[in-house]
Amino acid sequence: AAAPHRVRYDADGRPAAPPPSGSPSRSDGTSRQNVVLICLDTVRADALAPWAKGAPAMPETSAWLRTATVFRDAHAPAPWTAPSVTSLLTGLLPSNHGVRELSDATELAAAIPTLAEILTAAGVRCAAFTGGGWVRASNGSLQGFPVVGERFSFAGGGDLLVRNHRNMPPGAANFLFLHTYEAHDPYGAPGARMAAPPPPPTTHLDAAALAAIDAEAGVDGGRALALRFLTDPTTRADVFESIPGRRRLDLAMRWLDRGWRDDPRGVETVAAARRAYDLGLVRLDRALAAYLRGVDEIPALHDAVIVLCSDHGEGFAEHGSNHHGRRVYAELTHVPLAIRAPGLPRGAVIDGTCSLLDVMPTILELEGLLPPEGGDGTSLLPLVRGDAHGARLAVSEERRSTAAFGENDAELVAVRDDRVTWIGARDRRGVHEEAYDRVADPGEARPIPVGEALARAGDTLRRAVEARRPVSYTHLTLPT
């Protein structure tokens, strides 16, 4: 293969415009490949084989994974959408790209080059279709995509995309980023349609109905609000989108984080939420698999690079809390990751810790390009070839500097290698750390002494922990 080359950058550090011909060719004259990057929001790794302990909730997509190279131990760099997707598209940790706050004012700095900008500068045509929300052009997360659609779901637009793919001009290289909230709460909500859909159904609750909901919340401690927030798309807007709605949301999140444990019906309600989540996965599975089958029927895409991942998982009381964000445990960071590309082994399952940060440099290497300097990820191809040198780490970060959902301001980081998880947290209560043996306890359910864990860890993890470990850390278990 020809040696990769670096995209030219201008005086401001931006990827330079492509040559006038826009030729999507490598330095050896061969064409670049089509790339499809699919991000399934809120899909846990155990929704799919080979991660599922029993029958996977997404069997059709699991069957497709057997045609790809699967990375068994991939982790998201953040436990919620905005920072994680931005990391996916920049190859930078949240602390380095700056998209970290639960605020509409959060946006990516224009000076940070994205995967789309680099590929555009190399002559590749780029387009993004997303579910909007945290993944939209206005906050910079889709920086570099000249074509953007923000009402996408596989159920509502997968068939339209397949028809569009059939009309691709020959010889052109394309990068397509597809993101969907179909697994996100409210679980089971109808997928967005790409062509101006009607507004989602709502009961248009009157003041008396809302007063009754508030009265019930006062009695049950927020249980009904939490279940409505997670599973009821028909009334969610009426209940939560107002100033009183914000108070209801805070109460629902407090119940999901803590209150469910003291509620006699807490375990039952969490189980109901998990059933609703799994049903939503079934519908996503069918729609996504139909899209993937459609792609396989298009000759121009037979040699396409297809990357399938999730941006974060979802918690169902594994560490005392539910939903996502606010924690960096495995149920929130362990995500599916698979790549199908010419030259990669089909049906292979690759062991070794890795990160979504590694997706950008991997795609660039497959396209014969080098990533910009200073990235936090490294290509996965050496791991596939078995010639990766040194231990790979997965770092996940979370920070909330506002009193979101009644939480203390907190800074959290998890560092994982193949053997150990170390988690450090700093909040108003102090600074704490905990650790887990990932070999004996992959679900991170039983903390072990930090010193013992670091003795088992590789040198790379120990150095990374020391770099993030203030002197004031104490060997305390994090409160859940």
C-alpha angles and dihedrals in degrees: 000000000000117000112265117249133208123248112247116253128205127230091277093053094254122137105265121241116269120258115278092262090057086216110182093207133132123234089265091056097252119130123257117247129250111255128203116188112191120192117189107199116225097002114145118217091241091063087079140046132280088036099045115100091213134002107343120242087227105047098159094053089043088058090053090051088064087070092055140059108264125205107212100197108039121147135196117238090227136021097235139049111261100054095034098051090044088053090049091055098040105033089230132121115247090251088059101042094039101223098128113114128095091234137110087229091067113108141156116261111248091229093069111092117227133206090253093053092050093048091045089053088054092054099262118139110233132200134167129202114186143159091252116223107099091359104067141119095246095066095046097248090118094045110154099026109116091189117052133169118183104187098068132142129153091237091050103035113011093099092049091053093051090054089048091050091057089062096054110135112247117256096021120121117221136191114202122186114196122187127175136184094200092121094042124101133305079063114222095018113154114266117255115256121225094222110069100285123200114263115277115272117270136177092223092225116216126221093268092053092049090048089053090052091050091049091051091049089054090056101041097038094242101312096126091044091051093050091046091049093051103038114017114082093167098067104019096102093049093049102042110025103086139060091275085043090062089056089050090051091051090051092048092051093047088053091049092048101041117341096073090069093063094040115098087217095042099105091044092051094048089051090052090052091051091052090052090049092051091050089054089052090055092057093045089049093057095046095045093046090051089054093048091050089051091052091051090056093059112089093206090061099046090102096036122132106240119189119188122189145137125236096221142338133242131250125229102181096294090135099020098278139080137214119031139289125045093070136061101206123134097262087064101037105034104092138170115260127177135160128198112192139142109278096021118111114258115225093015120139111206119208122207132087115276141157144227083247086074094061097078096051090044093054091046091051091049087052092050094253135122120229121241115273120266099038121149097219132071130207117274093215095090088052090053092048092048094238100105110136120215131006117304120223134205114210121193124187137190131181133171116182094178130067090257112175092350093297124146115249102268144178115202133178132179123196118193135183128169092284112028143034118206119189125188127185135185121190140139091291094058139267122309141171139194137178141203138201101238094194096056096027112029091165090059092231100136117051118212129198110290094228091052091049094049090050088059094044126092123258092254093059093045091054091047092050093049090052090056099035116098118211089247095066113125126200096250130134112249112251111246 
